[in-house]
Amino acid sequence: MTRSEPSAPGVRPEQEALFSTAAEHYARYRPGVPDPAVHLLAGTLAGRTAPALLDLGTGTGQVPRALLAAVPYLAHARGG
């Protein structure tokens, strides 16, 4: 995941469309990451000049999405 969230390499639009409605419902009904957890994770980046986040196979992407909002100086975020 990057800030612009491009499609994954090699994923055709029709494949990605299979999950579009599921992702919408998941985001709507599934609780996000609790604020205290976001602040705890964001605190681990304190003092780093250009922090990066790799979200590799951890599921829904809720953690990097929450951190992107909480850590405006996050240099790069990537998921897979």
The first five atom37 places (N, CA, C, CB, O) and aatype in JSON, in Angstrom:
{
  "aatype": [12, 16, 1, 15, 6, 14, 15, 0, 14, 7, 19, 1, 14, 6, 5, 6, 0, 10, 13, 15, 16, 0, 0, 6, 8, 18, 0, 1, 18, 1, 14, 7, 19, 14, 3, 14, 0, 19, 8, 10, 10, 0, 7, 16, 10, 0, 7, 1, 16, 0, 14, 0, 10, 10, 3, 10, 7, 16, 7, 16, 7, 5, 19, 14, 1, 0, 10, 10, 0, 0, 19, 14, 18, 10, 0, 8, 0, 1, 7, 7],
  "atom_mask": [
    [1, 1, 1, 1, 1],
    [1, 1, 1, 1, 1],
    [1, 1, 1, 1, 1],
    [1, 1, 1, 1, 1],
    [1, 1, 1, 1, 1],
    [1, 1, 1, 1, 1],
    [1, 1, 1, 1, 1],
    [1, 1, 1, 1, 1],
    [1, 1, 1, 1, 1],
    [1, 1, 1, 0, 1],
    [1, 1, 1, 1, 1],
    [1, 1, 1, 1, 1],
    [1, 1, 1, 1, 1],
    [1, 1, 1, 1, 1],
    [1, 1, 1, 1, 1],
    [1, 1, 1, 1, 1],
    [1, 1, 1, 1, 1],
    [1, 1, 1, 1, 1],
    [1, 1, 1, 1, 1],
    [1, 1, 1, 1, 1],
    [1, 1, 1, 1, 1],
    [1, 1, 1, 1, 1],
    [1, 1, 1, 1, 1],
    [1, 1, 1, 1, 1],
    [1, 1, 1, 1, 1],
    [1, 1, 1, 1, 1],
    [1, 1, 1, 1, 1],
    [1, 1, 1, 1, 1],
    [1, 1, 1, 1, 1],
    [1, 1, 1, 1, 1],
    [1, 1, 1, 1, 1],
    [1, 1, 1, 0, 1],
    [1, 1, 1, 1, 1],
    [1, 1, 1, 1, 1],
    [1, 1, 1, 1, 1],
    [1, 1, 1, 1, 1],
    [1, 1, 1, 1, 1],
    [1, 1, 1, 1, 1],
    [1, 1, 1, 1, 1],
    [1, 1, 1, 1, 1],
    [1, 1, 1, 1, 1],
    [1, 1, 1, 1, 1],
    [1, 1, 1, 0, 1],
    [1, 1, 1, 1, 1],
    [1, 1, 1, 1, 1],
    [1, 1, 1, 1, 1],
    [1, 1, 1, 0, 1],
    [1, 1, 1, 1, 1],
    [1, 1, 1, 1, 1],
    [1, 1, 1, 1, 1],
    [1, 1, 1, 1, 1],
    [1, 1, 1, 1, 1],
    [1, 1, 1, 1, 1],
    [1, 1, 1, 1, 1],
    [1, 1, 1, 1, 1],
    [1, 1, 1, 1, 1],
    [1, 1, 1, 0, 1],
    [1, 1, 1, 1, 1],
    [1, 1, 1, 0, 1],
    [1, 1, 1, 1, 1],
    [1, 1, 1, 0, 1],
    [1, 1, 1, 1, 1],
    [1, 1, 1, 1, 1],
    [1, 1, 1, 1, 1],
    [1, 1, 1, 1, 1],
    [1, 1, 1, 1, 1],
    [1, 1, 1, 1, 1],
    [1, 1, 1, 1, 1],
    [1, 1, 1, 1, 1],
    [1, 1, 1, 1, 1],
    [1, 1, 1, 1, 1],
    [1, 1, 1, 1, 1],
    [1, 1, 1, 1, 1],
    [1, 1, 1, 1, 1],
    [1, 1, 1, 1, 1],
    [1, 1, 1, 1, 1],
    [1, 1, 1, 1, 1],
    [1, 1, 1, 1, 1],
    [1, 1, 1, 0, 1],
    [1, 1, 1, 0, 1]
  ],
  "atom_positions": [
    [[0.85, -1.17, 0.0], [0.0, 0.0, 0.0], [0.89, 1.23, 0.0], [-0.96, 0.0, 1.21], [1.81, 1.34, 0.81]],
    [[0.63, 2.1, -0.87], [1.28, 3.41, -0.84], [0.2, 4.43, -0.58], [2.05, 3.71, -2.17], [-0.98, 4.08, -0.49]],
    [[0.58, 5.67, -0.45], [-0.44, 6.68, -0.16], [-1.5, 6.74, -1.26], [0.22, 8.04, 0.0], [-2.64, 7.12, -0.98]],
    [[-1.16, 6.39, -2.49], [-2.14, 6.41, -3.57], [-2.81, 5.06, -3.77], [-1.48, 6.86, -4.85], [-3.76, 4.95, -4.55]],
    [[-2.34, 4.03, -3.1], [-2.9, 2.68, -3.14], [-3.12, 2.14, -4.55], [-4.19, 2.67, -2.4], [-4.26, 1.91, -4.93]],
    [[-2.06, 1.93, -5.33], [-2.24, 1.35, -6.65], [-2.59, -0.13, -6.55], [-0.97, 1.53, -7.49], [-2.44, -0.75, -5.5]],
    [[-3.05, -0.69, -7.64], [-3.35, -2.11, -7.68], [-2.07, -2.9, -7.5], [-4.04, -2.5, -8.99], [-0.97, -2.43, -7.81]],
    [[-2.23, -4.1, -7.0], [-1.07, -4.98, -6.83], [-0.55, -5.39, -8.2], [-1.44, -6.22, -5.98], [-1.33, -5.57, -9.13]],
    [[0.77, -5.54, -8.34], [1.33, -5.96, -9.63], [0.75, -7.3, -10.06], [2.86, -6.04, -9.55], [0.66, -8.23, -9.25]],
    [[0.38, -7.41, -11.29], [-0.12, -8.66, -11.84], [-1.59, -8.93, -11.56], [0.0, 0.0, 0.0], [-2.11, -9.97, -11.99]],
    [[-2.27, -8.05, -10.88], [-3.69, -8.24, -10.58], [-4.5, -7.5, -11.63], [-4.05, -7.74, -9.14], [-4.39, -6.29, -11.79]],
    [[-5.32, -8.27, -12.35], [-6.17, -7.67, -13.37], [-7.35, -6.96, -12.71], [-6.66, -8.74, -14.37], [-7.79, -7.35, -11.63]],
    [[-7.87, -5.92, -13.35], [-8.99, -5.16, -12.77], [-10.18, -6.05, -12.4], [-9.46, -4.1, -13.75], [-10.81, -5.82, -11.36]],
    [[-10.49, -7.04, -13.22], [-11.64, -7.91, -12.9], [-11.37, -8.77, -11.66], [-11.98, -8.81, -14.1], [-12.3, -9.11, -10.93]],
    [[-10.09, -9.11, -11.42], [-9.75, -9.85, -10.21], [-9.9, -8.95, -8.98], [-8.31, -10.41, -10.29], [-10.44, -9.36, -7.95]],
    [[-9.42, -7.74, -9.11], [-9.52, -6.8, -8.01], [-10.98, -6.49, -7.69], [-8.76, -5.51, -8.33], [-11.34, -6.3, -6.53]],
    [[-11.82, -6.43, -8.71], [-13.24, -6.13, -8.53], [-13.95, -7.2, -7.7], [-13.92, -5.99, -9.88], [-14.97, -6.92, -7.07]],
    [[-13.43, -8.42, -7.69], [-14.03, -9.49, -6.91], [-14.08, -9.13, -5.42], [-13.25, -10.79, -7.1], [-14.99, -9.57, -4.71]],
    [[-13.14, -8.36, -4.96], [-13.04, -8.05, -3.55], [-13.54, -6.65, -3.19], [-11.62, -8.19, -3.1], [-13.57, -6.29, -2.02]],
    [[-13.94, -5.88, -4.17], [-14.32, -4.49, -3.9], [-15.5, -4.38, -2.94], [-14.66, -3.78, -5.2], [-15.48, -3.55, -2.03]],
    [[-16.52, -5.2, -3.11], [-17.66, -5.11, -2.2], [-17.32, -5.69, -0.84], [-18.87, -5.84, -2.79], [-17.79, -5.18, 0.18]],
    [[-16.52, -6.73, -0.79], [-16.13, -7.3, 0.5], [-15.31, -6.29, 1.3], [-15.33, -8.6, 0.31], [-15.5, -6.15, 2.5]],
    [[-14.41, -5.6, 0.63], [-13.59, -4.6, 1.32], [-14.46, -3.49, 1.88], [-12.53, -4.03, 0.38], [-14.22, -3.01, 2.98]],
    [[-15.45, -3.07, 1.13], [-16.35, -2.02, 1.58], [-17.08, -2.43, 2.86], [-17.37, -1.67, 0.49], [-17.17, -1.65, 3.81]],
    [[-17.61, -3.66, 2.87], [-18.33, -4.16, 4.05], [-17.38, -4.37, 5.22], [-19.05, -5.47, 3.72], [-17.73, -4.09, 6.37]],
    [[-16.21, -4.86, 4.94], [-15.23, -5.07, 6.0], [-14.9, -3.74, 6.65], [-13.95, -5.74, 5.44], [-14.87, -3.64, 7.88]],
    [[-14.65, -2.73, 5.86], [-14.31, -1.41, 6.39], [-15.48, -0.82, 7.18], [-13.9, -0.46, 5.26], [-15.27, -0.09, 8.15]],
    [[-16.67, -1.14, 6.77], [-17.85, -0.56, 7.43], [-18.16, -1.24, 8.76], [-19.06, -0.65, 6.52], [-18.5, -0.57, 9.73]],
    [[-18.06, -2.57, 8.81], [-18.52, -3.31, 9.98], [-17.41, -3.8, 10.91], [-19.31, -4.47, 9.54], [-17.69, -4.18, 12.05]],
    [[-16.22, -3.78, 10.45], [-15.1, -4.26, 11.26], [-14.48, -3.09, 12.01], [-14.05, -4.97, 10.37], [-14.17, -2.07, 11.4]],
    [[-14.29, -3.22, 13.31], [-13.68, -2.1, 14.03], [-12.24, -1.88, 13.55], [-13.7, -2.35, 15.56], [-11.53, -2.83, 13.21]],
    [[-11.84, -0.65, 13.53], [-10.47, -0.33, 13.13], [-9.5, -0.59, 14.27], [0.0, 0.0, 0.0], [-9.84, -1.24, 15.26]],
    [[-8.32, -0.09, 14.11], [-7.29, -0.23, 15.12], [-7.6, 0.79, 16.23], [-5.85, -0.03, 14.52], [-7.8, 1.96, 15.93]],
    [[-7.63, 0.35, 17.49], [-7.92, 1.29, 18.58], [-6.88, 2.41, 18.64], [-7.96, 0.55, 19.92], [-5.69, 2.18, 18.41]],
    [[-7.34, 3.62, 18.95], [-6.45, 4.77, 19.02], [-5.23, 4.55, 19.91], [-7.2, 5.96, 19.52], [-4.13, 4.93, 19.52]],
    [[-5.39, 3.94, 21.1], [-4.19, 3.72, 21.92], [-3.14, 2.85, 21.22], [-4.59, 3.07, 23.24], [-1.94, 3.08, 21.38]],
    [[-3.59, 1.87, 20.45], [-2.64, 1.02, 19.72], [-1.96, 1.81, 18.61], [-3.36, -0.21, 19.13], [-0.76, 1.66, 18.39]],
    [[-2.71, 2.64, 17.92], [-2.13, 3.48, 16.86], [-1.07, 4.4, 17.45], [-3.22, 4.32, 16.15], [0.02, 4.53, 16.89]],
    [[-1.39, 5.04, 18.58], [-0.42, 5.96, 19.21], [0.8, 5.21, 19.72], [-1.09, 6.72, 20.36], [1.92, 5.73, 19.66]],
    [[0.61, 4.0, 20.23], [1.75, 3.19, 20.67], [2.66, 2.85, 19.5], [1.25, 1.89, 21.35], [3.88, 2.99, 19.59]],
    [[2.07, 2.42, 18.4], [2.86, 2.1, 17.21], [3.52, 3.34, 16.63], [1.98, 1.44, 16.15], [4.68, 3.31, 16.24]],
    [[2.78, 4.44, 16.58], [3.34, 5.68, 16.06], [4.5, 6.16, 16.92], [2.25, 6.77, 15.98], [5.46, 6.73, 16.4]],
    [[4.43, 5.92, 18.22], [5.49, 6.32, 19.13], [6.8, 5.61, 18.86], [0.0, 0.0, 0.0], [7.87, 6.13, 19.18]],
    [[6.73, 4.42, 18.28], [7.97, 3.69, 17.98], [8.74, 4.36, 16.84], [7.66, 2.24, 17.61], [9.91, 4.06, 16.63]],
    [[8.09, 5.26, 16.12], [8.74, 5.96, 15.02], [9.36, 7.28, 15.44], [7.75, 6.19, 13.91], [10.03, 7.94, 14.65]],
    [[9.13, 7.68, 16.68], [9.64, 8.96, 17.17], [11.16, 9.04, 17.01], [9.25, 9.16, 18.65], [11.88, 8.1, 17.35]],
    [[11.61, 10.16, 16.5], [13.04, 10.38, 16.34], [13.63, 9.85, 15.05], [0.0, 0.0, 0.0], [14.8, 10.1, 14.76]],
    [[12.87, 9.13, 14.29], [13.36, 8.62, 12.99], [13.12, 9.68, 11.94], [12.66, 7.26, 12.59], [12.05, 10.29, 11.89]],
    [[14.12, 9.91, 11.1], [14.0, 10.99, 10.12], [13.13, 10.65, 8.92], [15.36, 11.39, 9.65], [12.42, 11.52, 8.41]],
    [[13.16, 9.43, 8.46], [12.36, 9.04, 7.3], [11.85, 7.61, 7.51], [13.2, 9.15, 5.98], [12.31, 6.69, 6.83]],
    [[10.92, 7.43, 8.43], [10.44, 6.08, 8.71], [9.7, 5.49, 7.52], [9.54, 6.08, 9.93], [9.1, 6.21, 6.72]],
    [[9.75, 4.18, 7.42], [9.04, 3.44, 6.37], [8.25, 2.33, 7.04], [10.03, 2.86, 5.29], [8.62, 1.85, 8.11]],
    [[7.17, 1.94, 6.42], [6.31, 0.89, 6.96], [6.1, -0.16, 5.88], [4.95, 1.48, 7.44], [5.74, 0.15, 4.75]],
    [[6.34, -1.41, 6.24], [6.07, -2.53, 5.35], [4.97, -3.37, 5.98], [7.35, -3.38, 5.08], [5.15, -3.92, 7.07]],
    [[3.86, -3.46, 5.31], [2.73, -4.26, 5.77], [2.65, -5.45, 4.83], [1.37, -3.44, 5.78], [2.03, -5.37, 3.77]],
    [[3.27, -6.54, 5.21], [3.41, -7.69, 4.32], [2.55, -8.85, 4.8], [4.87, -8.11, 4.22], [2.89, -9.53, 5.77]],
    [[1.45, -9.06, 4.11], [0.6, -10.21, 4.39], [-0.02, -10.19, 5.77], [0.0, 0.0, 0.0], [-0.23, -11.26, 6.36]],
    [[-0.33, -9.02, 6.3], [-0.89, -8.96, 7.64], [-2.4, -8.85, 7.64], [-0.31, -7.81, 8.39], [-3.01, -8.73, 8.7]],
    [[-3.0, -8.88, 6.5], [-4.46, -8.91, 6.46], [-5.11, -7.74, 5.78], [0.0, 0.0, 0.0], [-4.97, -7.57, 4.57]],
    [[-5.8, -6.93, 6.54], [-6.74, -5.96, 5.99], [-6.15, -4.62, 5.6], [-7.79, -5.73, 6.96], [-6.8, -3.87, 4.88]],
    [[-4.96, -4.31, 6.04], [-4.37, -3.02, 5.75], [-4.81, -1.93, 6.72], [0.0, 0.0, 0.0], [-4.49, -0.76, 6.52]],
    [[-5.56, -2.31, 7.77], [-6.03, -1.32, 8.73], [-4.89, -0.67, 9.5], [-7.0, -1.95, 9.69], [-4.95, 0.53, 9.79]],
    [[-3.86, -1.42, 9.85], [-2.75, -0.85, 10.62], [-1.99, 0.19, 9.81], [-1.79, -1.97, 11.07], [-1.8, 1.3, 10.3]],
    [[-1.56, -0.11, 8.58], [-0.86, 0.95, 7.85], [-1.75, 2.14, 7.53], [-0.29, 0.4, 6.57], [-1.28, 3.28, 7.52]],
    [[-3.02, 1.89, 7.28], [-3.93, 3.01, 7.0], [-4.05, 3.91, 8.23], [-5.34, 2.48, 6.58], [-4.05, 5.14, 8.1]],
    [[-4.15, 3.33, 9.41], [-4.22, 4.11, 10.65], [-2.91, 4.85, 10.89], [-4.55, 3.21, 11.85], [-2.93, 6.0, 11.32]],
    [[-1.79, 4.21, 10.61], [-0.5, 4.86, 10.83], [-0.27, 5.99, 9.82], [0.63, 3.85, 10.74], [0.33, 7.0, 10.18]],
    [[-0.71, 5.83, 8.6], [-0.57, 6.91, 7.63], [-1.3, 8.16, 8.1], [-1.09, 6.47, 6.24], [-0.85, 9.28, 7.87]],
    [[-2.43, 7.96, 8.75], [-3.19, 9.1, 9.26], [-2.52, 9.69, 10.51], [-4.62, 8.68, 9.58], [-2.57, 10.9, 10.72]],
    [[-1.9, 8.84, 11.33], [-1.33, 9.29, 12.6], [0.1, 9.81, 12.48], [-1.36, 8.16, 13.58], [0.55, 10.57, 13.33]],
    [[0.79, 9.39, 11.44], [2.21, 9.76, 11.29], [2.38, 10.46, 9.95], [3.15, 8.49, 11.4], [2.75, 9.82, 8.96]],
    [[2.12, 11.76, 9.89], [2.18, 12.47, 8.63], [3.57, 12.51, 8.01], [1.68, 13.87, 8.82], [3.7, 12.76, 6.81]],
    [[4.6, 12.26, 8.79], [5.97, 12.29, 8.27], [6.44, 10.9, 7.84], [6.91, 12.86, 9.31], [7.63, 10.72, 7.56]],
    [[5.53, 9.93, 7.78], [5.9, 8.61, 7.32], [6.34, 8.71, 5.87], [4.72, 7.61, 7.47], [5.58, 9.11, 5.0]],
    [[7.6, 8.34, 5.63], [8.2, 8.55, 4.31], [7.61, 7.64, 3.25], [9.68, 8.35, 4.38], [7.41, 8.06, 2.11]],
    [[7.33, 6.4, 3.62], [6.88, 5.45, 2.61], [6.12, 4.33, 3.32], [8.1, 4.87, 1.78], [6.52, 3.89, 4.4]],
    [[5.04, 3.89, 2.73], [4.29, 2.74, 3.24], [4.04, 1.82, 2.06], [2.95, 3.16, 3.94], [3.66, 2.26, 0.98]],
    [[4.25, 0.54, 2.28], [4.08, -0.44, 1.21], [3.46, -1.68, 1.81], [5.43, -0.76, 0.5], [3.86, -2.12, 2.89]],
    [[2.5, -2.26, 1.13], [1.88, -3.5, 1.58], [1.91, -4.53, 0.48], [0.0, 0.0, 0.0], [2.13, -4.21, -0.69]],
    [[1.69, -5.75, 0.87], [1.68, -6.81, -0.12], [1.02, -8.04, 0.36], [0.0, 0.0, 0.0], [0.94, -9.02, -0.37]]
  ]
}
